[in-house]
Amino acid sequence: MLSYYQSLMETLDRHSVAAVDLGSNSFHMIVARARTGDVLVLDRLREMVQLAAGLDSSRRLSGDARLRALDCLRRFGQRVMYMAPERVRAVGTNTFRSAHDAQDFLIQAEAALGHPIETISGIEEARLIYQGVVHGLASPAGRKLVVDIGGGSTELIAGESFDAVRMESLFLGCVSMSRTYFADGEITSHRWQQAELAALQEFESVQARYRDFDWDEALGASGTVRTIQAVVRNAGWSRGGITPKSLRRLRDAVLKTGAAGKLRFNGLRRARRGVFPGGLVVLMAAFESLGVDRMRSADGALREGLLYDLVGRIREEDVRGQTVDSLSERYHVDRPHAERIRTTALDFLNQTAQSWELDTKEARLLLSWAAQLHEIGLDIAHHHYHKHGEYIIAQSDLLGFSREEQKLLATLVRAHRRKFPVSVFKQLPAQQRSSAERLAILLRLSALLHRSRFSIPLPEPRLRVEEKRVTVEFPAGWLRRHPLTGADLDEETAYLRSGGYTLRFS
C-alpha cells in the first residue's frame, strides 16, 4: 500500500512546482501546476513562525525560534517529499541574511524541508515580489509602486508592466520595529514618535527616487498591508483601499488602546497583534515619505514571484542569463574570446560529467556563466584581474541569483588562473566544494588552451578524469608544435598539485 501511495504521489508531483518563502515573520509555500502562460495553484500553506523575533542581541537565533521554524519546515517537507529538486525552490530573506548563525541553521532547515534553501539579497527579493504582484493583476499595464513590509525588511519597487525599474530593500519591518519600540507590548505617544522618526530616517535616502517616478497606482504586497486594509475597511474608515486619513484614525485608535495585547480590531488576527504596531509605523512612514495618497492590497507577493521565476527556469527563460549578458556588456568583456573558452569548457564538461558527478543543469549553467564573465576584472586592472572579477560578482546585485549562487560563481572566476585557491574553496559549504573545484579545473584548462586569444580551432583534446587525477590527451605531435602550451601545462600541473590534484598530458 505504501509503495502504491508513493508511486501515485511521485506521478502527481512530476508535473508540479513548489515555491517556499521563508520570511522573517511568516513561512509560506505554494504548490502549483505549470500551464501555458499561467500556473494553476493546487495548494497553499502558511505559518506565522516569527523567525526574526528569535534573534538575540548578538543576532543569533534562539532555540525556540529554531524549533518553530524546523517544525514548520518538516510539515512543508511532507508536501514536497516526492518532488524533484529542480521543481522546488525555497528562499530565505532578511533573517537568513542577517543572522550570524544562519549557515548552521540553514543545514538543519534543509534537512527538515528535504530540499535546498537559498538566501536571496534584498534587491532580488524586491524583484521577485514585483513579479508576484504583477502576475496577480488583471492587467499588468501602467506604472506601479509596490511596497512589501516584511518582518525584518521593507522592499520598495517601482515598475512598469512586468519590468521592475527601481528596487530598494530597507532595513526595517513589522517584527524588528515592534521589538525595538514596543517590545513589552506597551504603546505610548513617546514611543510612537521615536519609532516614526526612525522609520522616516530609513526612507529619507530613497524617497526622491520614488516620488519622481509618477506611478499610476500603489500596491501593498504583505500581510501587514492586507491586515491594515481589512481593519480600516471593517471600521468604515476607508472603502477603496488605504488612505492617509484612515491610517491616522487607525494610529489614534492603537494609541488609545495603549497595549498590543489589547488590540481588538475586526480583521486583525490574534497572532499578528504583537507585530501590528511596528507594521503600522512603517506603512505610515512609506505614505508620508513617498507621497502615497491611496494604496490597495495586492494578491501576489514573493512566493508567487518565486513560483513564476521557477517556471521560467524550467522553460529556459532564466533571468540569470540576462543578468550575465548585462554584466558582460557593462565590463566590456571580449565576447568572442569568452565564447571560445565557454565552448571548450562545456566540451570538457560533456567528457567528464559522469565521472565527476557534474551531470546537472546547474553545473552546466554555472560553468557557462563563469566562462562568460571570467575576464570582467580586466576592466579594473590586469594585475590580479581574477580577484577583481571575484569581487565584482560577489558584491554586485545580480538579479535572479541567490547569495549562494553568487558566491559559487565568484569563486569559479577567482579560481580560473594562477594559484589554485584552496582557502577560497574551503569557504564554500562542504557539499559544494568538490564540484566547485572540478568546475574550476575545467575552466582553468579551457582558459589555458585559449591563452593566445587566436580564433584558430583547438585539436579537440580528450579529457579523462578519475577522482583527483586529470589526463589531457592531444593529437600526436600537437604539443611539440605548441611548446608554449606545453610550458603552461607544466605550470598548471604545479598549481593543481597544491589542491591535491594530479595533472598529466600527452
C-alpha positions in Angstrom: 0.0 0.0 0.0 2.8 2.4 0.9 4.6 1.8 -2.4 1.4 2.4 -4.3 0.8 5.7 -2.5 4.4 6.8 -3.0 4.2 5.9 -6.7 0.9 7.9 -7.0 2.4 11.0 -5.3 5.5 10.9 -7.5 3.3 10.8 -10.6 1.2 13.7 -9.4 4.2 15.8 -8.3 6.2 15.1 -11.5 4.1 17.9 -13.1 4.0 20.2 -10.1 6.2 23.0 -8.9 6.6 24.5 -5.4 7.8 27.8 -4.1 8.7 28.2 -0.4 9.1 31.7 1.1 10.9 31.7 4.4 10.2 35.2 5.6 11.2 36.9 8.9 7.6 36.8 10.1 5.8 34.0 8.2 6.7 30.9 6.2 4.7 30.4 3.0 4.5 27.5 0.5 2.6 27.3 -2.8 2.3 24.1 -4.9 1.1 24.6 -8.4 0.9 23.1 -11.9 2.5 25.0 -14.7 0.3 25.7 -17.7 0.9 27.6 -20.9 1.3 31.2 -19.9 -0.1 30.6 -16.4 0.1 28.4 -13.3 -2.7 26.6 -11.5 -2.4 26.8 -7.7 -3.0 23.4 -6.1 -2.2 24.1 -2.5 -1.1 26.9 -0.1 0.4 26.5 3.3 1.2 29.4 5.7 2.5 29.6 9.2 3.5 32.6 11.3 6.9 31.5 12.6 8.2 34.9 13.6 11.8 33.9 13.0 13.1 37.5 13.4 11.6 37.6 16.9 14.1 34.9 17.8 17.2 37.0 17.1 19.0 37.9 20.3 21.2 41.0 20.9 24.2 39.2 19.2 21.9 38.4 16.2 21.8 34.6 16.9 18.7 32.6 16.7 17.1 31.3 19.9 16.3 27.7 20.4 12.6 28.4 20.4 12.8 30.2 17.1 14.7 27.3 15.5 12.2 24.8 16.9 9.2 26.8 15.4 10.9 27.1 12.1 12.1 23.4 11.8 8.7 22.1 12.9 7.1 24.2 10.2 9.6 23.0 7.5 9.0 19.4 8.4 5.3 19.9 7.7 6.1 21.7 4.5 8.6 18.9 3.6 5.9 16.2 3.8 4.0 18.0 1.0 7.0 18.2 -1.4 8.6 15.0 -0.4 8.3 13.3 -3.8 9.1 16.4 -5.9 12.3 16.6 -7.9 14.8 19.1 -6.6 14.7 21.2 -9.8 10.9 21.7 -9.3 11.1 23.1 -5.8 12.7 26.5 -4.9 13.0 27.7 -1.3 14.4 31.0 -0.3 15.3 32.7 2.9 15.0 36.5 3.3 16.1 39.1 5.8 16.7 37.0 8.9 18.7 34.5 6.9 20.7 37.4 5.6 21.4 38.9 9.0 21.6 36.1 11.5 25.2 35.3 12.5 24.5 31.6 12.8 22.4 31.4 9.6 24.8 28.9 7.9 24.5 26.5 10.8 20.7 26.9 10.9 20.5 26.5 7.1 21.9 23.0 7.3 19.2 22.0 9.8 16.5 23.8 7.7 17.4 22.0 4.5 17.3 18.6 6.3 13.8 19.4 7.7 12.4 20.6 4.3 14.2 17.9 2.3 15.3 20.4 -0.4 18.0 23.1 -0.8 17.3 26.6 0.6 18.9 29.7 -0.9 19.4 33.0 0.7 18.5 35.9 -1.5 19.5 39.6 -1.4 17.1 42.4 -0.6 17.2 43.5 -4.2 16.5 40.0 -5.5 13.6 39.8 -3.0 12.2 43.1 -4.4 12.4 41.8 -8.0 10.5 38.6 -7.1 7.9 40.5 -5.1 7.2 42.7 -8.1 6.8 39.7 -10.4 4.4 38.1 -7.9 2.3 41.3 -7.7 2.1 42.0 -11.4 1.3 38.4 -12.3 -1.6 38.6 -9.9 -3.2 41.6 -11.5 -6.0 41.6 -14.1 -3.9 44.0 -16.2 -0.1 44.5 -15.8 -0.2 47.7 -17.9 0.8 51.0 -16.3 3.3 52.3 -13.7 3.2 50.9 -10.2 4.7 51.4 -6.8 4.9 48.2 -4.8 5.6 48.2 -1.0 6.2 45.0 0.9 6.6 45.2 4.7 8.2 42.0 5.9 9.3 41.0 9.3 12.8 42.4 9.1 12.9 44.4 5.8 10.7 46.5 3.6 11.0 46.3 -0.1 10.2 49.2 -2.5 9.7 48.6 -6.2 8.7 51.0 -8.9 8.0 49.3 -12.2 6.1 49.5 -15.5 4.2 46.5 -16.8 6.3 43.4 -16.0 9.6 45.4 -15.7 10.9 46.4 -12.2 12.7 49.7 -12.8 13.8 50.8 -9.3 14.3 48.4 -6.4 15.3 49.0 -2.8 15.4 47.0 0.4 15.2 48.9 3.7 16.3 47.5 7.0 13.1 47.8 8.9 10.0 45.6 9.2 7.0 44.9 11.4 8.8 42.5 13.7 12.0 44.5 14.0 10.2 47.8 14.6 7.8 46.2 17.1 10.7 44.6 19.0 12.7 47.8 19.1 10.0 50.2 20.2 7.1 48.1 21.6 9.0 45.1 23.0 6.8 44.8 26.1 3.6 45.5 24.2 3.2 49.0 25.7 2.3 51.6 23.1 2.8 55.3 24.2 2.9 58.5 22.2 6.6 59.0 23.0 7.5 55.5 21.8 5.4 56.0 18.7 7.2 59.3 17.9 10.6 57.6 18.3 9.5 54.7 16.0 8.1 57.1 13.4 11.2 59.2 13.3 13.4 56.1 12.9 11.2 54.9 10.0 11.2 58.2 8.3 15.0 58.4 8.5 15.3 55.0 6.8 13.0 56.2 4.0 14.8 59.5 3.6 17.6 58.3 1.4 15.3 56.8 -1.2 12.2 59.0 -1.2 13.3 61.3 -4.0 13.9 58.4 -6.4 10.4 57.1 -5.9 8.5 60.4 -5.6 9.5 61.4 -9.2 8.5 58.0 -10.7 4.9 59.2 -11.3 3.2 55.8 -10.7 -0.4 55.1 -11.6 -1.2 53.1 -8.6 0.4 52.0 -5.3 0.1 48.4 -4.1 1.0 46.6 -0.9 2.2 43.1 -1.0 2.4 41.9 2.5 0.4 40.6 5.4 0.8 44.0 7.1 -0.9 45.9 4.3 -3.5 43.2 3.8 -4.4 43.3 7.5 -4.4 47.1 7.7 -6.7 47.3 4.7 -9.1 44.9 6.3 -9.1 46.8 9.6 -9.8 50.2 8.1 -12.5 48.8 5.7 -14.3 47.0 8.5 -14.1 50.1 10.7 -15.7 52.1 7.9 -12.7 54.5 7.7 -12.0 53.7 4.0 -13.8 51.8 1.3 -11.3 52.0 -1.6 -8.1 50.8 -0.1 -5.9 52.5 2.5 -5.7 56.3 2.7 -3.6 58.7 4.8 -6.7 59.7 6.8 -7.6 56.1 7.5 -4.1 55.4 8.7 -4.2 58.4 11.1 -7.5 57.2 12.5 -6.1 53.7 13.0 -3.0 55.1 14.7 -5.1 57.1 17.1 -7.1 54.0 17.9 -4.0 52.0 18.5 -2.5 54.7 20.8 -5.8 54.9 22.7 -5.7 51.2 23.4 -2.2 51.5 24.7 -1.1 47.9 24.5 -0.5 45.5 21.6 -2.1 42.6 23.5 -5.4 44.6 23.9 -5.8 45.4 20.2 -9.2 44.2 19.1 -9.9 45.2 15.5 -12.1 43.4 13.2 -9.7 41.9 10.6 -6.7 41.7 13.0 -5.8 38.2 13.9 -4.6 37.5 17.4 -1.3 36.1 16.2 -0.5 39.4 14.5 -1.2 41.7 17.4 2.4 41.8 18.6 3.8 43.0 15.3 0.9 45.2 14.3 2.2 48.5 15.8 5.6 48.2 14.1 4.0 47.4 10.7 1.6 50.3 11.0 4.5 52.7 11.8 6.4 51.5 8.7 3.4 51.9 6.4 2.6 55.4 7.6 6.3 56.4 7.0 6.0 54.9 3.5 2.9 57.0 2.8 4.5 60.2 4.1 7.9 59.7 2.5 6.8 58.6 -0.9 3.7 60.8 -1.2 1.2 57.9 -1.4 -2.5 59.1 -1.3 -4.1 55.6 -1.7 -2.9 52.0 -1.6 -4.6 48.7 -2.1 -3.5 45.3 -1.1 -2.2 43.0 -3.9 -2.9 39.3 -4.1 0.6 38.3 -5.2 3.8 38.5 -3.3 7.3 36.9 -3.0 6.1 33.3 -3.1 4.1 33.9 -6.3 7.1 35.7 -7.9 9.3 32.8 -6.9 6.9 30.4 -8.5 6.8 32.2 -11.8 10.6 32.6 -11.8 10.9 28.8 -11.2 8.6 28.1 -14.1 10.7 30.4 -16.2 13.8 28.5 -15.4 12.2 25.2 -16.3 11.1 26.7 -19.7 14.6 28.1 -20.4 13.5 31.7 -19.6 16.1 32.3 -16.9 16.7 35.9 -15.9 20.1 34.9 -14.6 21.3 34.6 -18.2 20.1 38.1 -19.0 22.0 39.3 -15.9 25.2 37.7 -17.0 24.8 39.2 -20.5 24.3 42.6 -18.9 27.3 42.3 -16.7 29.5 41.1 -19.6 28.5 44.2 -21.6 29.0 46.6 -18.7 32.5 45.4 -18.1 33.5 45.3 -21.8 34.2 41.6 -22.0 35.9 40.3 -25.1 32.9 38.2 -26.1 34.4 36.2 -29.0 37.2 35.1 -26.7 34.9 34.3 -23.8 32.7 32.3 -26.2 35.7 30.2 -27.4 36.5 29.4 -23.7 32.9 28.6 -22.9 32.6 26.2 -25.9 35.8 24.3 -24.8 34.8 24.3 -21.1 31.4 22.8 -22.0 33.0 20.2 -24.2 35.3 19.2 -21.3 32.1 19.1 -19.1 30.5 16.7 -21.5 33.5 14.4 -21.4 33.7 14.4 -17.6 30.2 14.9 -16.3 29.6 11.3 -15.4 33.0 10.5 -13.8 33.0 13.8 -11.8 29.2 13.8 -11.0 28.7 17.1 -12.7 25.8 15.9 -14.9 23.3 18.6 -13.8 21.7 21.6 -15.5 23.0 24.0 -12.8 26.6 22.8 -13.2 26.4 23.5 -16.9 24.9 26.9 -16.4 27.5 27.9 -13.7 30.4 26.8 -15.9 29.0 28.7 -18.9 28.4 31.9 -16.9 31.9 31.7 -15.3 33.4 31.4 -18.8 31.4 34.4 -20.0 32.5 36.5 -17.0 36.0 35.2 -16.2 37.7 38.4 -17.6 35.3 41.1 -16.2 38.1 42.2 -13.7 40.2 43.4 -16.7 38.0 46.5 -16.8 39.6 47.5 -13.5 43.2 46.3 -13.9 45.1 43.5 -15.5 47.1 42.8 -12.3 45.1 40.3 -10.2 42.1 40.7 -12.6 40.7 37.3 -11.5 40.4 38.7 -7.9 38.8 41.9 -9.2 36.3 39.7 -11.1 35.6 37.7 -8.0 34.8 40.9 -6.0 32.6 42.4 -8.7 30.4 39.2 -8.9 30.3 38.7 -5.1 29.3 42.3 -4.3 27.0 43.2 -7.2 23.2 42.9 -7.1 22.8 40.1 -9.6 19.1 39.7 -10.5 18.0 36.1 -10.4 20.9 34.8 -8.3 20.8 33.7 -4.7 23.7 34.6 -2.4 25.0 31.1 -2.6 25.0 31.1 -6.4 26.8 34.4 -6.5 29.5 33.1 -4.1 30.0 30.0 -6.2 30.2 31.9 -9.5 32.6 34.4 -7.9 34.8 31.5 -6.7 35.0 30.0 -10.2 36.1 33.3 -11.7 38.7 33.8 -8.9 40.0 30.2 -9.5 40.3 30.3 -13.3 44.0 31.3 -13.3 47.2 31.4 -11.3 47.3 29.6 -7.9 44.6 27.1 -7.1 42.8 28.9 -4.3 42.3 26.1 -1.8 41.4 28.6 1.0 38.7 30.1 -1.1 37.1 26.7 -1.8 37.1 26.0 1.9 34.8 29.0 2.4 32.1 27.3 0.4 29.5 24.9 2.0 31.0 21.4 2.3 28.6 19.9 -0.2 29.7 22.3 -2.9 33.5 22.2 -2.6 34.2 19.1 -4.6 32.0 20.1 -7.6 33.3 23.7 -7.4 36.9 22.6 -7.6 36.1 20.3 -10.6 34.3 23.0 -12.5 37.2 25.4 -11.8 39.7 22.9 -13.3 37.6 22.6 -16.5 37.5 26.4 -16.7 41.3 26.7 -16.0 42.2 24.2 -18.7 39.9 25.9 -21.2 41.4 29.4 -20.5 44.9 28.0 -20.7 44.4 26.4 -24.1 43.0 29.7 -25.4 45.6 31.9 -23.9 47.0 33.0 -27.3 43.5 34.5 -28.0 43.7 33.3 -31.6 40.4 32.2 -33.2 42.2 29.0 -34.6 40.2 25.9 -33.5 41.8 23.6 -31.0 42.5 20.0 -31.9 39.7 18.7 -29.7 41.7 17.4 -26.8 40.4 14.4 -24.9 40.0 14.7 -21.1 39.9 11.8 -18.7 39.3 12.2 -15.0 39.1 9.9 -12.0 38.7 11.4 -8.6 41.7 13.8 -8.3 43.5 12.6 -11.4 43.2 14.6 -14.7 44.7 13.5 -18.0 44.6 15.6 -21.2 45.4 13.9 -24.5 46.3 15.8 -27.7 46.8 14.5 -31.2 50.3 13.1 -31.9 52.8 15.9 -32.4 50.5 18.8 -31.5 52.2 19.7 -28.2 55.6 19.5 -29.9 54.4 22.2 -32.3 53.0 24.3 -29.5 55.7 24.5 -26.8 54.2 27.5 -25.1 51.1 25.4 -24.3 53.3 22.7 -23.0 55.0 25.1 -20.7 51.6 26.4 -19.5 50.5 22.9 -18.8 53.7 22.2 -16.8 52.9 25.3 -14.7 49.3 24.2 -14.3 50.5 20.8 -13.0 52.2 22.6 -10.1 49.2 24.8 -9.4 46.8 21.8 -9.2 49.2 19.8 -7.1 48.6 22.3 -4.3 45.0 21.3 -4.3 45.7 17.6 -4.3 45.1 17.1 -8.0 47.4 15.3 -10.4 47.5 16.6 -14.0 49.1 14.6 -16.8 49.1 15.5 -20.5 50.4 13.7 -23.6 
